[in-house]
Amino acid sequence: MSKTDTPVFVVTGAPNKGKSTFLKAMTNDPGIKVDEVARTTTSSKPYHFKSGPDGETLLTLWDTPGFENAAGVYEIIRNWESKSSEKPLELIRRYVETYQDDPYHQYETEIFKPLTGFACIIYIADCSKSFSSADYLREIQLLQFTNLPRIAILNPIDGDQHLDSWREGLRAYFHNIKVFNPHKTTFDEKLSILGALSHLHDEWEKQINGVIDKLKQDREQVLRESARVIRNTVLRIYDEEFEIRFNGIKDEEEHKRELLSKARRFVTDTMNESQKEITEKFGFDVHISLNREYRENDLFSETVRKRHVSPAQRGFIGAVAGGSVGALIDAAAGGLTFGVFTAIAGTGGYAAGYYSDFKPEDLINIKTYMNSDRKEVIQIKSLNIEIGFLIINRLRQVVSSLYNRTAANTEDIIIDKDLDNKSLLTISKLLAQISASKKERYSESRKKELLDFIHEKLVDDQRGK
């Protein structure tokens, strides 16, 4: 293996310190086995870091077992070194060839197999446990003996209370030391680790920086595609026509409930499909384990409405619900300061009443008419703009929970649903126009405006704004 090949990194360390979990977070490979019991990994195995589920291999990471007999191996190799002029890697190859079939050397030979060529070393240690040179010195010295570029990753499995002692203990043996929790990592933190790896070997720096740039571009593309999915979901739900003919048996209230149920099923099914599409765009299996709240797509549910439309947004919707939505928004944008308008919408009687009353039928505007066959029909004339807020906020939460998710990191991310005053006015006006006019909603300028707004919010969510 030459130094100009695809970058290769070998992950090493004591048993049960997070080597496989680190790999799982970096490669996003759910097939990597992780267990609290030591010795889950018994042989070395390469994993390929890719730009996407079907993308090209960008670099290779080797998983290896934990050290078992570092002191014994150190003595063997040092003894050979004193009697020969062989270089460090030649001695490593000699050790592997000599002892690879010896059960007593099973784990060490597996560790050193991928190091017989040129590679960089990643040493994983648990900084929640106290550093002890008696426990770790020989394995650290073995890695130093290879004379290969190496970095130490300190994993705070149960906290970082011993971080300083580890930094001090490893300082003389590694070219760089980083703290990284694979169970809680973010996308940006993963890029930071790749950045640190790029500095280990000059000939690979450009390649790994190219990897980082490509991953950023890929993630930005996923955000754009997710924004398009959300925009299309809004348009599809508002465009759907719901109506039922009176059958002469059921009364009007029964027909209304049937109509509401029909709309409710359609919205839930559409949201399920959109969530599936977004999940797949992030490269996850559609059955990814999400909290129950993320699987709940019935936007007519009181629980979902409370969770995904904030009191401020709810107050605004309540304030405009009974009047001319477009005129009120235009008046607010042209004649009132954003702060005054928000105060009116957020603290007035409309807001209080709307906040305390969550009836599914509030989200639909029903009318009856005679069709061309002279049959009486009950129809949903329009959907409340709250539906648009719910679609956008609900799917924003899905995107946010997937953005930093890896095969190792399954922590849920909670976003701030509230919008700034200007954004609140912008999206309310767009949703009011979409709700009121099918002709307007599909104009290219309107579609682009809605798409740009959603994309901007997705980007802000990931930046913590």
Disulfide bonds with the S-S distance in Angstrom:
none
